[in-house]
């Protein structure tokens, strides 16, 4: 069966394309001073709700954590926006703050997005290809796939994949990313737009 957007996703895209494109424009306008906090958001999202991670990001920004430091664990363990594995993720956020000068230099290097992603995976504890792609997308980079269970489920629904695979290695991740990229070319939509479309079809909103 040929890969295509199912009718309900076509309808959703027509209804939400302006919102999706506006969200991508918002990412491109994120001020460099906020990049650290966007990275914190992406460190918090694995196995936790995106809405909780967003509240943590806002709390860290509110306490000026990057600039002034402070205690992180209590922010992540707050019941109102609980983050799973908060002790581990707090240590990772603390490490990013200590290493931010190096990370910022990588981001300022002007290298292509895929090269930046590979570099971030090596220097940021807690970043795999998915988290690094998510972070780069959230600060304006394009054409990187954020491969999670939501995207995989939608790719099966669109006949891009026969079944949901186990993404256990960079090789598998990059292979799926290439299939996703080819699918988006075939349907004449940008990969970043389709990613947000898939997310909104499951979450009911265009978040990040």
BELLINLIN-V37165 format. One record per helix or strand. SS is the DSSP state (H for helix, E for strand). FROM is the first residue (numbers start at 1). TO is the last residue. If there is no record, write none. Layout:
SS:FROM:TO ; SS:FROM:TO
This chain:
H:7:28 ; H:32:45 ; H:50:62 ; H:65:68 ; H:73:76 ; H:79:81 ; H:86:98 ; H:100:107 ; H:113:123 ; H:129:138 ; H:149:157 ; H:170:186 ; H:191:203
